[in-house]
Amino acid sequence: MADPAAVAPAAPVAIALSKDPTLEYEQELFGAGASIVIGIDEVGRGAIAGPVAVGVHAVLAGTREFPEGLRDSKLLSEKRREILAPLVAAWGGGAVGYASAEEIDTRGITGMLGEAARRALLELHRSGVPVDRAVIILDGSHDWLTPSLRAPLDVRTRVGADRSCASVAAASVRAKVARDALMREAHDAHPEYAWDSNKGYGSKAHFAGIAGHGLTELHRHTWIKTAPR
């Protein structure tokens, strides 16, 4: 079998968006010699409170099926994501990495997306998945992962991968369900910001909480402009 690292990286590919993912691109990579494909997607990039979360999900060569109803997490209701999460976990190995609001304030969102992904990949590697032998699918056209890696990996960017590739959709569900759980826990300590519903994004209720109670350690302080009180 060919070394996956020897497969020449492809330029970002624009594809027609579909709500239902497939394994077509993963199978293409397997046909070119890859033995493992890892999908990666992020959640919480645009939030003003809470961490950014990056999910990773590994698919092995020979895989032909995936959980019924799997889609990009943004296209699923919270109830449906919670139902799918254990099915995704049973389908293959995966992990979720985080970068805190304080880290984002200090080092910027792009760098911390890469760091959160690196942390997830390290956890996946520790679980027994040979990450260094994988081809990695990164949603979008910008490779924000490679600058954070200590050693090079075979990273392919793909526009719309969260909708078209089952591995990336699975990573999206993993990240969204895990991050939502963290924000619900944070809501218990800080109910004034309505994080149980907005999950740290800038909703009207969230900004009302900031106006009345100020910022917490979970807020991305450099992202929020507040009037003097």
Residue frames as qw, qx, qy, qz and C-alpha x, y, z in Angstrom:
[[0.000, 0.889, 0.457, 0.000, 0.00, 0.00, 0.00],
 [0.389, 0.588, -0.037, 0.709, 1.29, 3.45, -0.88],
 [0.341, -0.291, -0.455, 0.770, 2.48, 5.76, 1.85],
 [0.063, 0.860, 0.506, -0.009, -0.32, 8.36, 2.38],
 [0.264, -0.783, 0.072, 0.558, 2.31, 11.04, 2.88],
 [0.367, -0.147, 0.610, 0.687, 3.48, 10.40, -0.69],
 [0.253, 0.677, 0.657, 0.214, 0.12, 11.38, -2.15],
 [0.246, 0.191, 0.072, 0.948, 0.49, 14.88, -3.54],
 [0.079, 0.490, 0.536, -0.683, -1.70, 17.45, -1.71],
 [0.220, 0.581, 0.633, 0.462, -4.60, 18.68, -3.77],
 [0.001, -0.178, 0.032, -0.984, -5.60, 22.31, -4.13],
 [0.318, 0.270, 0.595, -0.686, -8.81, 23.39, -2.37],
 [0.011, -0.234, -0.826, -0.512, -11.81, 22.12, -4.30],
 [0.406, 0.099, 0.197, -0.887, -15.12, 23.97, -4.57],
 [0.049, -0.187, -0.965, -0.180, -18.06, 21.58, -4.64],
 [0.432, -0.420, -0.365, -0.710, -21.82, 21.84, -4.84],
 [0.203, -0.223, 0.689, -0.659, -23.20, 21.96, -1.32],
 [0.608, -0.251, -0.659, -0.366, -25.57, 19.20, -0.24],
 [0.565, -0.568, 0.256, -0.540, -27.29, 18.63, 3.06],
 [0.967, -0.181, 0.146, -0.103, -26.50, 14.91, 3.04],
 [0.106, -0.720, 0.666, 0.166, -22.85, 13.83, 3.36],
 [0.957, 0.225, -0.162, -0.087, -21.33, 10.80, 1.68],
 [0.702, -0.508, 0.401, 0.297, -18.08, 8.86, 1.87],
 [0.751, 0.635, 0.110, 0.145, -17.21, 9.59, -1.76],
 [0.206, 0.873, -0.380, 0.223, -14.21, 11.81, -1.04],
 [0.581, -0.546, 0.590, -0.134, -12.98, 9.51, 1.70],
 [0.901, 0.162, 0.399, 0.055, -13.20, 6.60, -0.74],
 [0.564, 0.799, -0.120, 0.171, -11.24, 8.63, -3.29],
 [0.125, -0.803, 0.543, -0.211, -8.48, 9.11, -0.73],
 [0.784, -0.241, 0.567, -0.081, -8.53, 5.41, 0.18],
 [0.852, 0.479, 0.197, 0.075, -8.23, 4.57, -3.51],
 [0.369, 0.845, -0.304, 0.241, -5.14, 6.78, -3.69],
 [0.629, 0.243, -0.624, 0.395, -3.48, 4.81, -0.89],
 [0.257, -0.479, 0.423, -0.725, -4.68, 6.29, 2.39],
 [0.406, -0.157, -0.894, 0.108, -5.46, 3.78, 5.13],
 [0.201, -0.605, -0.605, 0.477, -7.08, 6.30, 7.49],
 [0.076, 0.555, 0.245, 0.791, -8.97, 9.52, 6.86],
 [0.257, -0.457, -0.572, 0.631, -9.59, 12.00, 9.69],
 [0.024, 0.738, 0.400, 0.543, -12.27, 14.65, 9.35],
 [0.335, -0.259, -0.397, 0.814, -11.89, 17.89, 11.31],
 [0.058, -0.700, -0.389, -0.597, -14.37, 20.67, 12.06],
 [0.198, 0.024, -0.466, 0.862, -14.62, 23.53, 14.55],
 [0.284, -0.730, -0.580, -0.226, -17.46, 24.87, 16.68],
 [0.431, -0.795, -0.264, 0.335, -17.64, 28.14, 18.61],
 [0.549, 0.174, 0.143, 0.805, -15.37, 30.18, 16.38],
 [0.008, 0.531, 0.212, 0.820, -17.71, 33.17, 16.40],
 [0.533, -0.686, -0.492, 0.047, -18.88, 32.97, 20.01],
 [0.048, 0.773, -0.243, 0.584, -18.05, 35.78, 22.45],
 [0.511, -0.545, 0.538, -0.390, -17.87, 33.46, 25.47],
 [0.934, -0.072, 0.336, -0.096, -16.62, 29.95, 26.05],
 [0.455, -0.407, 0.653, 0.448, -13.94, 27.92, 24.33],
 [0.615, 0.462, -0.422, -0.481, -13.53, 27.09, 20.70],
 [0.748, -0.155, 0.638, -0.098, -13.91, 23.34, 20.17],
 [0.430, 0.509, -0.611, -0.428, -12.43, 21.26, 17.36],
 [0.873, -0.047, 0.423, -0.240, -13.71, 17.78, 16.68],
 [0.203, 0.488, -0.783, -0.328, -11.78, 15.03, 14.90],
 [0.860, 0.052, 0.382, -0.335, -13.20, 11.75, 13.62],
 [0.093, -0.450, 0.824, 0.333, -11.27, 8.84, 12.06],
 [0.871, 0.298, 0.106, -0.375, -12.58, 6.60, 9.29],
 [0.497, -0.371, 0.740, 0.262, -10.71, 3.44, 8.28],
 [0.320, 0.317, -0.670, -0.590, -10.26, 2.14, 4.75],
 [0.182, -0.153, -0.964, -0.116, -13.04, -0.28, 3.90],
 [0.164, 0.398, 0.591, -0.682, -15.72, 1.72, 5.70],
 [0.035, 0.295, 0.714, 0.634, -18.87, 1.82, 3.59],
 [0.302, -0.713, -0.565, -0.285, -21.60, 3.09, 5.89],
 [0.142, 0.155, -0.414, 0.886, -22.17, 5.80, 8.50],
 [0.095, 0.379, 0.744, -0.542, -24.94, 6.65, 10.97],
 [0.102, 0.600, 0.665, 0.434, -28.27, 7.34, 9.30],
 [0.150, -0.927, -0.337, -0.068, -29.25, 11.00, 9.46],
 [0.583, -0.424, 0.032, 0.692, -25.70, 12.26, 9.97],
 [0.341, 0.828, 0.210, 0.393, -25.27, 15.85, 8.82],
 [0.288, 0.377, -0.268, 0.839, -23.25, 18.94, 9.61],
 [0.241, -0.388, -0.711, 0.535, -24.17, 19.88, 13.17],
 [0.109, 0.214, 0.058, -0.969, -25.48, 23.29, 12.06],
 [0.458, -0.035, -0.546, -0.701, -28.20, 21.51, 10.07],
 [0.505, -0.273, -0.818, 0.039, -29.40, 19.40, 13.00],
 [0.484, -0.735, -0.074, -0.469, -31.58, 20.28, 15.95],
 [0.163, -0.581, 0.680, -0.417, -30.07, 19.99, 19.41],
 [0.822, -0.111, 0.425, -0.363, -32.26, 16.95, 20.10],
 [0.904, 0.417, -0.084, -0.039, -31.15, 15.24, 16.90],
 [0.334, 0.688, -0.575, 0.290, -27.48, 15.93, 17.64],
 [0.448, -0.451, 0.646, -0.422, -27.83, 14.36, 21.08],
 [0.928, 0.113, 0.262, -0.238, -29.37, 11.25, 19.49],
 [0.775, 0.583, -0.226, 0.094, -26.62, 11.02, 16.88],
 [0.081, -0.810, 0.543, -0.208, -23.68, 11.59, 19.25],
 [0.663, -0.344, 0.658, -0.097, -23.49, 8.03, 20.65],
 [0.868, 0.419, 0.266, 0.010, -23.96, 6.61, 17.15],
 [0.412, 0.843, -0.306, 0.159, -21.04, 8.72, 15.91],
 [0.339, -0.677, 0.627, -0.184, -18.93, 7.59, 18.87],
 [0.818, -0.049, 0.569, -0.069, -19.69, 3.96, 18.04],
 [0.752, 0.657, 0.051, -0.035, -18.92, 4.50, 14.35],
 [0.735, 0.420, -0.210, 0.490, -15.24, 5.34, 14.84],
 [0.587, -0.366, -0.284, 0.664, -12.52, 6.90, 16.92],
 [0.136, 0.776, 0.183, 0.588, -12.62, 10.58, 17.65],
 [0.466, -0.386, -0.399, 0.690, -11.86, 13.36, 20.10],
 [0.049, 0.924, 0.246, 0.289, -12.55, 17.00, 20.84],
 [0.558, -0.075, -0.220, 0.796, -9.89, 19.59, 21.65],
 [0.120, -0.925, -0.361, 0.008, -10.46, 23.01, 23.20],
 [0.410, 0.208, -0.157, 0.874, -8.85, 26.41, 23.45],
 [0.207, -0.638, -0.585, 0.456, -10.05, 28.71, 26.22],
 [0.131, 0.947, 0.261, 0.137, -11.38, 32.26, 25.96],
 [0.392, -0.838, 0.232, 0.301, -8.22, 33.50, 27.71],
 [0.606, -0.145, 0.575, 0.530, -6.01, 31.72, 25.16],
 [0.404, 0.664, 0.513, 0.365, -8.06, 33.20, 22.31],
 [0.091, -0.991, -0.078, 0.055, -7.68, 36.70, 23.79],
 [0.486, -0.691, 0.392, 0.363, -3.93, 36.20, 24.14],
 [0.421, -0.245, 0.719, 0.496, -3.03, 34.37, 20.95],
 [0.387, 0.317, -0.354, -0.790, -5.90, 35.00, 18.53],
 [0.828, 0.134, 0.317, -0.443, -8.62, 32.77, 17.20],
 [0.768, 0.504, -0.361, -0.159, -6.80, 31.33, 14.17],
 [0.237, 0.501, -0.786, 0.274, -3.81, 30.14, 16.16],
 [0.409, -0.172, 0.725, -0.527, -6.02, 28.65, 18.84],
 [0.870, 0.264, -0.021, -0.417, -8.15, 26.81, 16.28],
 [0.647, 0.477, -0.592, 0.058, -4.95, 25.07, 15.24],
 [0.023, -0.385, 0.783, -0.487, -3.92, 24.41, 18.84],
 [0.696, -0.032, 0.426, -0.577, -7.34, 22.98, 19.73],
 [0.874, 0.353, -0.224, -0.248, -7.14, 20.70, 16.70],
 [0.411, 0.496, -0.724, 0.246, -3.62, 19.61, 17.66],
 [0.340, -0.276, 0.700, -0.564, -4.86, 18.75, 21.16],
 [0.848, 0.142, 0.189, -0.473, -7.69, 16.67, 19.69],
 [0.768, 0.462, -0.440, -0.058, -5.32, 14.83, 17.36],
 [0.106, 0.469, -0.783, 0.395, -2.96, 14.10, 20.26],
 [0.601, -0.109, 0.568, -0.551, -5.86, 12.60, 22.21],
 [0.883, 0.330, -0.066, -0.328, -6.86, 10.55, 19.17],
 [0.526, 0.538, -0.645, 0.133, -3.27, 9.34, 18.81],
 [0.189, -0.365, 0.766, -0.495, -3.15, 8.35, 22.48],
 [0.783, 0.056, 0.348, -0.512, -6.29, 6.28, 21.92],
 [0.665, -0.085, 0.714, 0.202, -4.41, 4.16, 19.38],
 [0.622, 0.736, 0.266, -0.004, -5.22, 5.83, 16.06],
 [0.639, -0.161, 0.257, 0.707, -2.01, 6.34, 14.00],
 [0.193, 0.894, 0.204, -0.349, -2.63, 9.97, 13.15],
 [0.157, -0.655, 0.494, 0.549, 0.70, 10.30, 11.36],
 [0.280, 0.028, 0.866, 0.414, -0.49, 7.81, 8.71],
 [0.291, 0.664, 0.655, -0.214, -3.79, 9.59, 8.04],
 [0.146, 0.349, 0.353, 0.856, -5.01, 11.97, 5.40],
 [0.055, -0.484, -0.559, 0.671, -6.79, 14.82, 7.17],
 [0.088, 0.603, 0.541, 0.580, -9.80, 16.64, 5.69],
 [0.162, -0.359, -0.357, 0.847, -10.16, 20.19, 6.96],
 [0.225, 0.775, 0.589, 0.037, -13.39, 22.04, 6.23],
 [0.019, 0.935, 0.024, -0.352, -12.94, 25.29, 4.31],
 [0.696, 0.670, -0.057, 0.253, -10.23, 26.73, 2.08],
 [0.030, 0.820, -0.442, 0.364, -7.71, 27.85, 4.73],
 [0.817, -0.057, -0.521, 0.241, -5.29, 25.44, 6.40],
 [0.277, -0.790, 0.256, -0.483, -5.23, 26.79, 9.96],
 [0.936, -0.349, 0.043, -0.024, -4.01, 23.44, 11.31],
 [0.848, 0.302, -0.163, 0.404, -0.54, 22.97, 9.81],
 [0.174, 0.709, -0.325, 0.602, 1.12, 26.02, 11.49],
 [0.593, -0.591, 0.315, -0.448, 0.25, 24.53, 14.90],
 [0.995, -0.014, -0.099, -0.003, 1.68, 21.07, 14.22],
 [0.474, -0.711, 0.488, 0.180, 5.02, 19.93, 15.64],
 [0.356, -0.169, 0.812, 0.432, 5.47, 17.51, 12.72],
 [0.380, 0.220, -0.367, -0.820, 3.85, 17.74, 9.26],
 [0.502, 0.247, 0.806, -0.195, 0.68, 15.82, 8.47],
 [0.112, 0.187, 0.708, 0.672, -1.15, 15.31, 5.18],
 [0.177, 0.535, 0.498, -0.658, -3.81, 18.02, 5.45],
 [0.134, 0.320, 0.652, 0.674, -6.33, 18.63, 2.64],
 [0.228, 0.318, 0.315, -0.865, -8.67, 21.62, 2.72],
 [0.027, 0.324, 0.837, 0.440, -12.09, 21.17, 1.15],
 [0.280, -0.043, 0.064, -0.957, -14.80, 23.79, 0.84],
 [0.734, -0.102, -0.139, -0.657, -18.12, 22.47, 2.12],
 [0.408, 0.184, -0.888, 0.103, -16.58, 19.35, 3.64],
 [0.238, -0.016, 0.700, -0.673, -18.79, 19.67, 6.72],
 [0.697, 0.277, 0.176, -0.638, -21.79, 19.02, 4.47],
 [0.732, 0.448, -0.408, -0.310, -20.28, 16.69, 1.88],
 [0.473, 0.336, -0.788, 0.204, -17.90, 14.42, 3.86],
 [0.765, -0.489, -0.372, -0.193, -19.28, 12.06, 6.49],
 [0.699, -0.119, -0.397, 0.583, -16.01, 12.12, 8.46],
 [0.140, 0.219, -0.139, 0.956, -16.14, 15.91, 8.79],
 [0.530, -0.475, -0.275, -0.647, -19.85, 15.91, 9.61],
 [0.801, -0.368, -0.455, 0.126, -19.11, 13.41, 12.39],
 [0.491, 0.003, -0.309, 0.814, -16.34, 15.67, 13.71],
 [0.158, -0.389, -0.087, -0.903, -18.78, 18.57, 13.65],
 [0.702, -0.493, -0.368, -0.358, -21.36, 16.66, 15.70],
 [0.742, -0.218, -0.438, 0.459, -18.71, 15.57, 18.21],
 [0.303, 0.126, -0.196, 0.924, -17.50, 19.15, 18.71],
 [0.322, -0.430, -0.189, -0.822, -20.95, 20.72, 18.89],
 [0.750, -0.470, -0.429, -0.180, -22.40, 18.26, 21.40],
 [0.689, -0.193, -0.387, 0.582, -19.31, 18.45, 23.63],
 [0.180, 0.189, -0.105, 0.960, -19.12, 22.25, 23.57],
 [0.457, -0.499, -0.310, -0.668, -22.86, 22.67, 24.16],
 [0.757, -0.436, -0.473, 0.111, -22.55, 20.49, 27.27],
 [0.508, -0.072, -0.286, 0.809, -19.76, 22.73, 28.59],
 [0.067, -0.294, -0.075, -0.950, -21.82, 25.86, 28.01],
 [0.622, -0.526, -0.427, -0.393, -24.84, 24.37, 29.77],
 [0.710, -0.352, -0.420, 0.442, -22.60, 23.67, 32.77],
 [0.300, 0.080, -0.107, 0.945, -21.28, 27.23, 32.60],
 [0.319, -0.509, -0.336, -0.726, -24.87, 28.49, 32.58],
 [0.673, -0.534, -0.509, 0.056, -25.46, 26.89, 35.97],
 [0.547, -0.322, -0.239, 0.735, -22.72, 29.09, 37.42],
 [0.051, -0.262, 0.084, 0.960, -23.67, 32.20, 35.39],
 [0.282, 0.537, 0.794, 0.040, -27.39, 32.02, 34.51],
 [0.096, 0.774, 0.169, -0.603, -27.56, 35.75, 33.86],
 [0.034, 0.497, -0.552, -0.669, -26.02, 35.27, 30.38],
 [0.815, 0.323, 0.183, -0.445, -28.51, 32.64, 29.10],
 [0.062, 0.533, -0.796, -0.280, -25.71, 30.35, 27.94],
 [0.510, 0.104, 0.842, -0.140, -28.06, 27.37, 28.08],
 [0.595, 0.668, 0.415, -0.163, -29.78, 28.76, 25.00],
 [0.394, 0.894, -0.173, -0.124, -27.20, 30.91, 23.19],
 [0.948, -0.026, 0.041, 0.314, -24.14, 28.72, 24.00],
 [0.530, -0.481, 0.122, 0.688, -21.92, 31.78, 24.30],
 [0.334, 0.406, 0.457, 0.718, -22.90, 33.48, 21.04],
 [0.072, -0.076, -0.167, 0.980, -23.92, 37.12, 20.99],
 [0.134, -0.595, -0.746, -0.268, -27.67, 36.92, 21.48],
 [0.200, -0.694, -0.084, -0.687, -29.82, 39.76, 22.83],
 [0.775, -0.606, -0.142, -0.112, -30.13, 37.99, 26.19],
 [0.817, -0.073, -0.130, 0.557, -26.36, 37.48, 26.36],
 [0.296, 0.429, -0.032, 0.853, -25.61, 41.16, 25.73],
 [0.466, -0.711, -0.135, -0.510, -28.25, 42.12, 28.29],
 [0.864, -0.435, -0.168, 0.191, -26.42, 39.96, 30.82],
 [0.633, 0.147, -0.082, 0.756, -23.13, 41.66, 29.98],
 [0.033, -0.630, -0.077, -0.772, -24.74, 45.10, 30.36],
 [0.629, -0.664, -0.098, -0.392, -26.10, 44.17, 33.78],
 [0.870, -0.476, 0.109, 0.074, -23.32, 42.02, 35.21],
 [0.054, -0.808, 0.547, 0.212, -20.14, 42.69, 33.25],
 [0.694, 0.434, -0.560, -0.124, -17.75, 40.09, 31.90],
 [0.881, -0.400, 0.245, -0.063, -16.66, 36.75, 33.35],
 [0.352, -0.549, 0.695, 0.302, -13.48, 34.73, 32.95],
 [0.597, 0.242, 0.746, 0.168, -15.27, 32.78, 30.22],
 [0.419, 0.869, 0.187, -0.185, -15.80, 35.82, 28.02],
 [0.676, 0.239, 0.201, 0.668, -13.45, 36.71, 25.17],
 [0.201, -0.763, -0.239, 0.566, -12.74, 40.17, 26.56],
 [0.192, -0.357, 0.394, 0.825, -10.95, 41.52, 23.47],
 [0.072, 0.317, 0.790, 0.519, -14.00, 40.68, 21.35],
 [0.182, -0.748, -0.638, -0.013, -16.52, 42.69, 23.38],
 [0.133, 0.340, -0.074, 0.928, -16.94, 46.44, 23.57],
 [0.343, -0.645, -0.665, 0.157, -18.69, 47.57, 26.73],
 [0.016, -0.793, -0.048, -0.607, -19.73, 51.04, 27.78],
 [0.180, 0.240, -0.629, 0.717, -18.37, 52.38, 31.09],
 [0.478, -0.565, -0.660, -0.127, -20.62, 51.55, 34.04]]
